[in-house]
Amino acid sequence: MTYTKSTSGKRARKEREFSQPYTTVDVVIFTVIDNALQVLLVQRRAGAGEPFPGRWALPGGFVDVAVDATLEDCARRKLFEKTGVKSPYLEQLGSWGSATRDPRAWSATHVWFALIPAQDVTLAKGANAAEVAWFAVDSVIQKDGLAFDHDTILQAAVERLRSKVEYTSLPAFLLTEPFTLPQLQRMYEVVLGRPVDKSGFRTRMLAASFLKEAGYVAGESNRPAVGYRLADRQTPAVFPRTFSPRSGQ
């Protein structure tokens, strides 16, 4: 801002006018399908002035000031539009902005990541998507071909998720309730991309007090097993140490 002298001799503040950047929200939506960590992508439509036509991208869009009271409200709205899920685990990842990430204008995006059981999702294309589909995370990262700077954002989301899984209960949010402890261990192994030591897994899970029993369910070989639900679907439990690889791996 600058200051100028008024005709009365008093100093008056003159506000400088700033150009407004595009403000968007993107959501990295994870699930597990066929024992692989998957991410939801949308294919951008071809249209006049639309950047990256035909390219795959993370779901998201512009903040609607008429309906989005906060950035998180926008993230939840975009997530619901694409999946039909209103209340999954949702965590803010970070913000990206530059004069070059969107060819239309200076752009800033605020990113969340979500964890959703695949069985809960009903995919929807939305107004600006030609197609919407799940993709194996590792194959997407290797190709490096997403629109905008979404390859960088996806890489950051995967690193954040795998890092936090080492010491939290996040994989439980990828399971339909009720679930068994062997199913939960398998979810850890899928997300981490490696086996974990089984010997202390049960003890650690039950000692953290984030699970509550939910009767018996079909376990391995259809034998009855104790089922569990999350005591808190908003905040993951934090463990005092990371997971060790399974012996011999």
ChimeraX commands (.cxc) that place a marker at each C-alpha (Angstrom):
marker #1 position 0.00,0.00,0.00 radius 0.5
marker #1 position 1.04,3.65,-0.45 radius 0.5
marker #1 position 0.15,6.86,1.32 radius 0.5
marker #1 position -0.77,10.23,-0.17 radius 0.5
marker #1 position -1.51,13.67,1.25 radius 0.5
marker #1 position -5.08,14.88,1.13 radius 0.5
marker #1 position -6.02,18.46,0.29 radius 0.5
marker #1 position -6.65,19.09,3.99 radius 0.5
marker #1 position -3.07,18.18,4.81 radius 0.5
marker #1 position -3.92,14.93,6.56 radius 0.5
marker #1 position -2.36,11.65,5.46 radius 0.5
marker #1 position -4.86,9.28,3.93 radius 0.5
marker #1 position -4.23,5.67,3.07 radius 0.5
marker #1 position -4.65,4.64,-0.50 radius 0.5
marker #1 position -5.18,0.94,-1.03 radius 0.5
marker #1 position -3.30,-0.69,-3.86 radius 0.5
marker #1 position -5.38,-2.86,-6.16 radius 0.5
marker #1 position -4.14,-6.44,-6.63 radius 0.5
marker #1 position -5.05,-8.88,-9.36 radius 0.5
marker #1 position -6.73,-11.96,-7.91 radius 0.5
marker #1 position -5.25,-15.39,-8.72 radius 0.5
marker #1 position -7.43,-18.37,-9.55 radius 0.5
marker #1 position -8.27,-20.18,-6.29 radius 0.5
marker #1 position -8.99,-23.89,-6.53 radius 0.5
marker #1 position -9.20,-26.95,-4.31 radius 0.5
marker #1 position -8.00,-30.42,-5.35 radius 0.5
marker #1 position -8.61,-33.70,-3.54 radius 0.5
marker #1 position -6.35,-36.76,-3.69 radius 0.5
marker #1 position -8.79,-39.61,-3.06 radius 0.5
marker #1 position -7.25,-42.95,-2.08 radius 0.5
marker #1 position -8.79,-46.40,-1.80 radius 0.5
marker #1 position -7.62,-50.01,-2.06 radius 0.5
marker #1 position -8.86,-52.25,-4.87 radius 0.5
marker #1 position -7.47,-55.69,-5.77 radius 0.5
marker #1 position -4.79,-55.40,-3.08 radius 0.5
marker #1 position -3.37,-52.19,-4.60 radius 0.5
marker #1 position -3.46,-48.57,-3.45 radius 0.5
marker #1 position -5.57,-46.64,-5.95 radius 0.5
marker #1 position -6.18,-42.94,-6.67 radius 0.5
marker #1 position -9.25,-41.39,-8.27 radius 0.5
marker #1 position -8.59,-39.43,-11.48 radius 0.5
marker #1 position -10.84,-37.49,-13.84 radius 0.5
marker #1 position -10.27,-37.03,-17.55 radius 0.5
marker #1 position -10.55,-33.40,-18.61 radius 0.5
marker #1 position -13.00,-32.51,-21.36 radius 0.5
marker #1 position -11.98,-30.88,-24.60 radius 0.5
marker #1 position -13.38,-27.37,-24.89 radius 0.5
marker #1 position -12.59,-23.84,-25.91 radius 0.5
marker #1 position -10.03,-22.39,-23.54 radius 0.5
marker #1 position -9.82,-25.52,-21.41 radius 0.5
marker #1 position -6.20,-26.44,-20.60 radius 0.5
marker #1 position -4.90,-30.00,-20.87 radius 0.5
marker #1 position -7.86,-31.44,-22.83 radius 0.5
marker #1 position -8.03,-35.23,-22.62 radius 0.5
marker #1 position -5.43,-35.41,-19.84 radius 0.5
marker #1 position -6.12,-37.11,-16.52 radius 0.5
marker #1 position -6.10,-35.01,-13.36 radius 0.5
marker #1 position -6.97,-35.03,-9.69 radius 0.5
marker #1 position -10.60,-34.10,-9.00 radius 0.5
marker #1 position -11.16,-30.53,-7.88 radius 0.5
marker #1 position -12.27,-27.13,-9.05 radius 0.5
marker #1 position -12.78,-23.48,-8.27 radius 0.5
marker #1 position -13.92,-22.24,-4.88 radius 0.5
marker #1 position -17.57,-21.18,-5.06 radius 0.5
marker #1 position -17.85,-18.23,-2.65 radius 0.5
marker #1 position -21.65,-18.54,-2.70 radius 0.5
marker #1 position -21.65,-22.03,-1.16 radius 0.5
marker #1 position -18.15,-22.71,0.25 radius 0.5
marker #1 position -17.72,-21.06,3.64 radius 0.5
marker #1 position -14.20,-22.51,3.95 radius 0.5
marker #1 position -11.61,-24.25,1.80 radius 0.5
marker #1 position -12.45,-27.53,3.53 radius 0.5
marker #1 position -16.10,-27.04,2.64 radius 0.5
marker #1 position -15.03,-26.83,-1.00 radius 0.5
marker #1 position -12.92,-29.98,-0.64 radius 0.5
marker #1 position -15.85,-31.90,0.86 radius 0.5
marker #1 position -18.19,-30.64,-1.84 radius 0.5
marker #1 position -15.83,-31.73,-4.62 radius 0.5
marker #1 position -15.30,-35.11,-2.98 radius 0.5
marker #1 position -19.03,-35.70,-2.63 radius 0.5
marker #1 position -19.64,-34.69,-6.26 radius 0.5
marker #1 position -17.16,-37.33,-7.46 radius 0.5
marker #1 position -17.81,-40.18,-5.00 radius 0.5
marker #1 position -21.13,-39.67,-3.23 radius 0.5
marker #1 position -19.30,-39.91,0.12 radius 0.5
marker #1 position -19.94,-37.13,2.63 radius 0.5
marker #1 position -17.74,-37.98,5.59 radius 0.5
marker #1 position -14.56,-39.90,4.82 radius 0.5
marker #1 position -11.23,-39.31,6.50 radius 0.5
marker #1 position -10.05,-35.97,5.12 radius 0.5
marker #1 position -6.73,-34.23,5.84 radius 0.5
marker #1 position -5.17,-31.07,4.44 radius 0.5
marker #1 position -2.03,-31.81,2.46 radius 0.5
marker #1 position -0.73,-28.37,1.46 radius 0.5
marker #1 position -0.91,-25.56,-1.09 radius 0.5
marker #1 position 0.67,-25.07,-4.50 radius 0.5
marker #1 position 0.74,-21.86,-6.49 radius 0.5
marker #1 position 2.62,-20.19,-9.33 radius 0.5
marker #1 position 2.25,-18.13,-12.47 radius 0.5
marker #1 position 2.85,-21.20,-14.64 radius 0.5
marker #1 position 0.87,-24.12,-13.14 radius 0.5
marker #1 position -2.29,-23.06,-15.03 radius 0.5
marker #1 position -1.84,-21.56,-18.53 radius 0.5
marker #1 position -4.95,-19.39,-18.05 radius 0.5
marker #1 position -3.72,-17.28,-15.13 radius 0.5
marker #1 position -1.75,-17.14,-11.89 radius 0.5
marker #1 position -3.22,-20.00,-9.88 radius 0.5
marker #1 position -3.16,-21.31,-6.31 radius 0.5
marker #1 position -4.64,-24.64,-5.26 radius 0.5
marker #1 position -5.24,-25.97,-1.77 radius 0.5
marker #1 position -5.08,-29.75,-1.52 radius 0.5
marker #1 position -6.66,-32.35,0.75 radius 0.5
marker #1 position -6.31,-36.13,0.70 radius 0.5
marker #1 position -9.13,-38.53,1.54 radius 0.5
marker #1 position -9.27,-42.22,2.50 radius 0.5
marker #1 position -12.40,-44.11,1.42 radius 0.5
marker #1 position -13.39,-47.80,1.39 radius 0.5
marker #1 position -13.93,-48.76,-2.26 radius 0.5
marker #1 position -17.31,-50.35,-1.48 radius 0.5
marker #1 position -18.69,-46.99,-0.31 radius 0.5
marker #1 position -17.96,-45.14,-3.56 radius 0.5
marker #1 position -20.32,-44.38,-6.43 radius 0.5
marker #1 position -18.30,-42.58,-9.10 radius 0.5
marker #1 position -19.74,-39.57,-10.95 radius 0.5
marker #1 position -18.18,-37.72,-13.89 radius 0.5
marker #1 position -19.26,-34.19,-13.05 radius 0.5
marker #1 position -19.61,-31.20,-15.36 radius 0.5
marker #1 position -15.98,-30.88,-16.44 radius 0.5
marker #1 position -14.95,-34.54,-16.58 radius 0.5
marker #1 position -15.21,-36.79,-19.63 radius 0.5
marker #1 position -14.42,-39.88,-17.54 radius 0.5
marker #1 position -13.64,-40.78,-13.95 radius 0.5
marker #1 position -11.80,-43.91,-12.83 radius 0.5
marker #1 position -9.52,-45.52,-10.25 radius 0.5
marker #1 position -5.84,-45.99,-11.14 radius 0.5
marker #1 position -3.08,-47.88,-9.33 radius 0.5
marker #1 position -0.97,-45.22,-7.60 radius 0.5
marker #1 position 2.41,-46.69,-8.51 radius 0.5
marker #1 position 1.59,-46.85,-12.23 radius 0.5
marker #1 position 0.40,-43.21,-12.27 radius 0.5
marker #1 position 3.54,-41.98,-10.52 radius 0.5
marker #1 position 5.78,-43.82,-12.98 radius 0.5
marker #1 position 4.10,-42.26,-16.03 radius 0.5
marker #1 position 4.32,-38.62,-14.88 radius 0.5
marker #1 position 1.58,-37.43,-17.24 radius 0.5
marker #1 position -1.13,-35.74,-15.20 radius 0.5
marker #1 position -2.50,-32.27,-15.98 radius 0.5
marker #1 position -1.24,-29.11,-14.27 radius 0.5
marker #1 position 1.22,-29.95,-11.48 radius 0.5
marker #1 position -0.84,-32.90,-10.28 radius 0.5
marker #1 position 2.06,-35.37,-10.61 radius 0.5
marker #1 position 3.94,-33.37,-7.98 radius 0.5
marker #1 position 0.86,-33.14,-5.77 radius 0.5
marker #1 position 0.11,-36.86,-6.04 radius 0.5
marker #1 position 3.72,-37.72,-5.18 radius 0.5
marker #1 position 3.51,-35.51,-2.10 radius 0.5
marker #1 position 0.21,-37.11,-1.05 radius 0.5
marker #1 position 1.58,-40.65,-1.40 radius 0.5
marker #1 position 4.69,-39.76,0.59 radius 0.5
marker #1 position 2.59,-38.15,3.32 radius 0.5
marker #1 position 0.23,-41.13,3.51 radius 0.5
marker #1 position 2.96,-43.78,3.61 radius 0.5
marker #1 position 4.97,-41.80,6.13 radius 0.5
marker #1 position 1.99,-41.40,8.49 radius 0.5
marker #1 position 0.92,-45.03,8.08 radius 0.5
marker #1 position 4.21,-46.04,9.69 radius 0.5
marker #1 position 3.02,-44.69,13.04 radius 0.5
marker #1 position -0.78,-44.16,12.85 radius 0.5
marker #1 position -4.03,-46.05,12.32 radius 0.5
marker #1 position -4.80,-44.42,8.94 radius 0.5
marker #1 position -5.24,-47.71,6.98 radius 0.5
marker #1 position -8.32,-48.48,9.09 radius 0.5
marker #1 position -10.15,-45.68,7.27 radius 0.5
marker #1 position -9.80,-47.66,4.03 radius 0.5
marker #1 position -11.84,-50.58,5.38 radius 0.5
marker #1 position -15.58,-51.13,5.48 radius 0.5
marker #1 position -16.72,-51.73,9.03 radius 0.5
marker #1 position -16.74,-54.12,10.76 radius 0.5
marker #1 position -13.32,-55.54,9.85 radius 0.5
marker #1 position -10.96,-58.10,11.33 radius 0.5
marker #1 position -7.39,-57.59,12.53 radius 0.5
marker #1 position -5.94,-59.72,9.67 radius 0.5
marker #1 position -7.83,-57.50,7.20 radius 0.5
marker #1 position -6.40,-54.42,8.89 radius 0.5
marker #1 position -2.87,-55.81,8.75 radius 0.5
marker #1 position -3.29,-56.52,5.05 radius 0.5
marker #1 position -4.37,-52.92,4.52 radius 0.5
marker #1 position -1.17,-51.72,6.20 radius 0.5
marker #1 position 0.89,-53.93,3.92 radius 0.5
marker #1 position -0.88,-52.71,0.79 radius 0.5
marker #1 position -0.40,-49.03,1.60 radius 0.5
marker #1 position 3.21,-49.43,2.73 radius 0.5
marker #1 position 4.05,-51.71,-0.17 radius 0.5
marker #1 position 5.77,-54.24,2.07 radius 0.5
marker #1 position 4.91,-56.87,4.70 radius 0.5
marker #1 position 4.84,-55.96,8.38 radius 0.5
marker #1 position 5.75,-58.11,11.34 radius 0.5
marker #1 position 2.66,-60.02,12.47 radius 0.5
marker #1 position 3.91,-60.94,15.94 radius 0.5
marker #1 position 3.26,-57.56,17.56 radius 0.5
marker #1 position 0.55,-56.26,15.23 radius 0.5
marker #1 position -2.44,-57.45,17.25 radius 0.5
marker #1 position -0.95,-56.19,20.51 radius 0.5
marker #1 position -0.23,-52.76,19.07 radius 0.5
marker #1 position -3.66,-52.37,17.51 radius 0.5
marker #1 position -5.57,-53.32,20.64 radius 0.5
marker #1 position -3.29,-51.37,23.02 radius 0.5
marker #1 position -3.89,-48.12,21.10 radius 0.5
marker #1 position -7.59,-48.12,22.12 radius 0.5
marker #1 position -8.85,-46.82,18.77 radius 0.5
marker #1 position -10.94,-49.94,18.02 radius 0.5
marker #1 position -14.16,-51.17,19.56 radius 0.5
marker #1 position -15.52,-54.69,19.17 radius 0.5
marker #1 position -18.50,-55.17,16.84 radius 0.5
marker #1 position -19.42,-58.81,17.24 radius 0.5
marker #1 position -18.27,-61.68,15.05 radius 0.5
marker #1 position -17.77,-61.53,11.28 radius 0.5
marker #1 position -16.54,-63.95,8.63 radius 0.5
marker #1 position -12.76,-64.12,8.86 radius 0.5
marker #1 position -10.16,-66.10,6.98 radius 0.5
marker #1 position -11.57,-69.31,5.50 radius 0.5
marker #1 position -15.01,-68.03,6.55 radius 0.5
marker #1 position -14.30,-68.90,10.17 radius 0.5
marker #1 position -15.85,-66.50,12.70 radius 0.5
marker #1 position -13.53,-63.73,13.86 radius 0.5
marker #1 position -13.94,-60.70,16.09 radius 0.5
marker #1 position -15.01,-57.65,14.11 radius 0.5
marker #1 position -13.99,-54.10,14.95 radius 0.5
marker #1 position -15.13,-50.54,14.30 radius 0.5
marker #1 position -13.30,-47.25,14.74 radius 0.5
marker #1 position -14.03,-45.46,17.99 radius 0.5
marker #1 position -13.27,-42.11,16.31 radius 0.5
marker #1 position -13.69,-41.59,12.58 radius 0.5
marker #1 position -12.09,-38.14,12.58 radius 0.5
marker #1 position -8.69,-38.60,14.22 radius 0.5
marker #1 position -6.25,-41.51,13.72 radius 0.5
marker #1 position -4.45,-43.11,16.63 radius 0.5
marker #1 position -0.71,-42.42,16.96 radius 0.5
marker #1 position 1.69,-45.23,17.88 radius 0.5
marker #1 position 4.96,-44.77,19.82 radius 0.5
marker #1 position 7.09,-46.45,17.15 radius 0.5
marker #1 position 6.99,-47.34,13.45 radius 0.5
marker #1 position 6.23,-50.75,11.97 radius 0.5
marker #1 position 9.00,-53.28,11.44 radius 0.5
marker #1 position 9.20,-55.35,8.23 radius 0.5
marker #1 position 8.21,-58.98,8.54 radius 0.5
marker #1 position 11.09,-61.25,9.50 radius 0.5
marker #1 position 12.90,-62.70,6.50 radius 0.5
marker #1 position 11.67,-59.97,4.10 radius 0.5
marker link #1:1,2 radius 0.2
marker link #1:2,3 radius 0.2
marker link #1:3,4 radius 0.2
marker link #1:4,5 radius 0.2
marker link #1:5,6 radius 0.2
marker link #1:6,7 radius 0.2
marker link #1:7,8 radius 0.2
marker link #1:8,9 radius 0.2
marker link #1:9,10 radius 0.2
marker link #1:10,11 radius 0.2
marker link #1:11,12 radius 0.2
marker link #1:12,13 radius 0.2
marker link #1:13,14 radius 0.2
marker link #1:14,15 radius 0.2
marker link #1:15,16 radius 0.2
marker link #1:16,17 radius 0.2
marker link #1:17,18 radius 0.2
marker link #1:18,19 radius 0.2
marker link #1:19,20 radius 0.2
marker link #1:20,21 radius 0.2
marker link #1:21,22 radius 0.2
marker link #1:22,23 radius 0.2
marker link #1:23,24 radius 0.2
marker link #1:24,25 radius 0.2
marker link #1:25,26 radius 0.2
marker link #1:26,27 radius 0.2
marker link #1:27,28 radius 0.2
marker link #1:28,29 radius 0.2
marker link #1:29,30 radius 0.2
marker link #1:30,31 radius 0.2
marker link #1:31,32 radius 0.2
marker link #1:32,33 radius 0.2
marker link #1:33,34 radius 0.2
marker link #1:34,35 radius 0.2
marker link #1:35,36 radius 0.2
marker link #1:36,37 radius 0.2
marker link #1:37,38 radius 0.2
marker link #1:38,39 radius 0.2
marker link #1:39,40 radius 0.2
marker link #1:40,41 radius 0.2
marker link #1:41,42 radius 0.2
marker link #1:42,43 radius 0.2
marker link #1:43,44 radius 0.2
marker link #1:44,45 radius 0.2
marker link #1:45,46 radius 0.2
marker link #1:46,47 radius 0.2
marker link #1:47,48 radius 0.2
marker link #1:48,49 radius 0.2
marker link #1:49,50 radius 0.2
marker link #1:50,51 radius 0.2
marker link #1:51,52 radius 0.2
marker link #1:52,53 radius 0.2
marker link #1:53,54 radius 0.2
marker link #1:54,55 radius 0.2
marker link #1:55,56 radius 0.2
marker link #1:56,57 radius 0.2
marker link #1:57,58 radius 0.2
marker link #1:58,59 radius 0.2
marker link #1:59,60 radius 0.2
marker link #1:60,61 radius 0.2
marker link #1:61,62 radius 0.2
marker link #1:62,63 radius 0.2
marker link #1:63,64 radius 0.2
marker link #1:64,65 radius 0.2
marker link #1:65,66 radius 0.2
marker link #1:66,67 radius 0.2
marker link #1:67,68 radius 0.2
marker link #1:68,69 radius 0.2
marker link #1:69,70 radius 0.2
marker link #1:70,71 radius 0.2
marker link #1:71,72 radius 0.2
marker link #1:72,73 radius 0.2
marker link #1:73,74 radius 0.2
marker link #1:74,75 radius 0.2
marker link #1:75,76 radius 0.2
marker link #1:76,77 radius 0.2
marker link #1:77,78 radius 0.2
marker link #1:78,79 radius 0.2
marker link #1:79,80 radius 0.2
marker link #1:80,81 radius 0.2
marker link #1:81,82 radius 0.2
marker link #1:82,83 radius 0.2
marker link #1:83,84 radius 0.2
marker link #1:84,85 radius 0.2
marker link #1:85,86 radius 0.2
marker link #1:86,87 radius 0.2
marker link #1:87,88 radius 0.2
marker link #1:88,89 radius 0.2
marker link #1:89,90 radius 0.2
marker link #1:90,91 radius 0.2
marker link #1:91,92 radius 0.2
marker link #1:92,93 radius 0.2
marker link #1:93,94 radius 0.2
marker link #1:94,95 radius 0.2
marker link #1:95,96 radius 0.2
marker link #1:96,97 radius 0.2
marker link #1:97,98 radius 0.2
marker link #1:98,99 radius 0.2
marker link #1:99,100 radius 0.2
marker link #1:100,101 radius 0.2
marker link #1:101,102 radius 0.2
marker link #1:102,103 radius 0.2
marker link #1:103,104 radius 0.2
marker link #1:104,105 radius 0.2
marker link #1:105,106 radius 0.2
marker link #1:106,107 radius 0.2
marker link #1:107,108 radius 0.2
marker link #1:108,109 radius 0.2
marker link #1:109,110 radius 0.2
marker link #1:110,111 radius 0.2
marker link #1:111,112 radius 0.2
marker link #1:112,113 radius 0.2
marker link #1:113,114 radius 0.2
marker link #1:114,115 radius 0.2
marker link #1:115,116 radius 0.2
marker link #1:116,117 radius 0.2
marker link #1:117,118 radius 0.2
marker link #1:118,119 radius 0.2
marker link #1:119,120 radius 0.2
marker link #1:120,121 radius 0.2
marker link #1:121,122 radius 0.2
marker link #1:122,123 radius 0.2
marker link #1:123,124 radius 0.2
marker link #1:124,125 radius 0.2
marker link #1:125,126 radius 0.2
marker link #1:126,127 radius 0.2
marker link #1:127,128 radius 0.2
marker link #1:128,129 radius 0.2
marker link #1:129,130 radius 0.2
marker link #1:130,131 radius 0.2
marker link #1:131,132 radius 0.2
marker link #1:132,133 radius 0.2
marker link #1:133,134 radius 0.2
marker link #1:134,135 radius 0.2
marker link #1:135,136 radius 0.2
marker link #1:136,137 radius 0.2
marker link #1:137,138 radius 0.2
marker link #1:138,139 radius 0.2
marker link #1:139,140 radius 0.2
marker link #1:140,141 radius 0.2
marker link #1:141,142 radius 0.2
marker link #1:142,143 radius 0.2
marker link #1:143,144 radius 0.2
marker link #1:144,145 radius 0.2
marker link #1:145,146 radius 0.2
marker link #1:146,147 radius 0.2
marker link #1:147,148 radius 0.2
marker link #1:148,149 radius 0.2
marker link #1:149,150 radius 0.2
marker link #1:150,151 radius 0.2
marker link #1:151,152 radius 0.2
marker link #1:152,153 radius 0.2
marker link #1:153,154 radius 0.2
marker link #1:154,155 radius 0.2
marker link #1:155,156 radius 0.2
marker link #1:156,157 radius 0.2
marker link #1:157,158 radius 0.2
marker link #1:158,159 radius 0.2
marker link #1:159,160 radius 0.2
marker link #1:160,161 radius 0.2
marker link #1:161,162 radius 0.2
marker link #1:162,163 radius 0.2
marker link #1:163,164 radius 0.2
marker link #1:164,165 radius 0.2
marker link #1:165,166 radius 0.2
marker link #1:166,167 radius 0.2
marker link #1:167,168 radius 0.2
marker link #1:168,169 radius 0.2
marker link #1:169,170 radius 0.2
marker link #1:170,171 radius 0.2
marker link #1:171,172 radius 0.2
marker link #1:172,173 radius 0.2
marker link #1:173,174 radius 0.2
marker link #1:174,175 radius 0.2
marker link #1:175,176 radius 0.2
marker link #1:176,177 radius 0.2
marker link #1:177,178 radius 0.2
marker link #1:178,179 radius 0.2
marker link #1:179,180 radius 0.2
marker link #1:180,181 radius 0.2
marker link #1:181,182 radius 0.2
marker link #1:182,183 radius 0.2
marker link #1:183,184 radius 0.2
marker link #1:184,185 radius 0.2
marker link #1:185,186 radius 0.2
marker link #1:186,187 radius 0.2
marker link #1:187,188 radius 0.2
marker link #1:188,189 radius 0.2
marker link #1:189,190 radius 0.2
marker link #1:190,191 radius 0.2
marker link #1:191,192 radius 0.2
marker link #1:192,193 radius 0.2
marker link #1:193,194 radius 0.2
marker link #1:194,195 radius 0.2
marker link #1:195,196 radius 0.2
marker link #1:196,197 radius 0.2
marker link #1:197,198 radius 0.2
marker link #1:198,199 radius 0.2
marker link #1:199,200 radius 0.2
marker link #1:200,201 radius 0.2
marker link #1:201,202 radius 0.2
marker link #1:202,203 radius 0.2
marker link #1:203,204 radius 0.2
marker link #1:204,205 radius 0.2
marker link #1:205,206 radius 0.2
marker link #1:206,207 radius 0.2
marker link #1:207,208 radius 0.2
marker link #1:208,209 radius 0.2
marker link #1:209,210 radius 0.2
marker link #1:210,211 radius 0.2
marker link #1:211,212 radius 0.2
marker link #1:212,213 radius 0.2
marker link #1:213,214 radius 0.2
marker link #1:214,215 radius 0.2
marker link #1:215,216 radius 0.2
marker link #1:216,217 radius 0.2
marker link #1:217,218 radius 0.2
marker link #1:218,219 radius 0.2
marker link #1:219,220 radius 0.2
marker link #1:220,221 radius 0.2
marker link #1:221,222 radius 0.2
marker link #1:222,223 radius 0.2
marker link #1:223,224 radius 0.2
marker link #1:224,225 radius 0.2
marker link #1:225,226 radius 0.2
marker link #1:226,227 radius 0.2
marker link #1:227,228 radius 0.2
marker link #1:228,229 radius 0.2
marker link #1:229,230 radius 0.2
marker link #1:230,231 radius 0.2
marker link #1:231,232 radius 0.2
marker link #1:232,233 radius 0.2
marker link #1:233,234 radius 0.2
marker link #1:234,235 radius 0.2
marker link #1:235,236 radius 0.2
marker link #1:236,237 radius 0.2
marker link #1:237,238 radius 0.2
marker link #1:238,239 radius 0.2
marker link #1:239,240 radius 0.2
marker link #1:240,241 radius 0.2
marker link #1:241,242 radius 0.2
marker link #1:242,243 radius 0.2
marker link #1:243,244 radius 0.2
marker link #1:244,245 radius 0.2
marker link #1:245,246 radius 0.2
marker link #1:246,247 radius 0.2
marker link #1:247,248 radius 0.2
marker link #1:248,249 radius 0.2
view
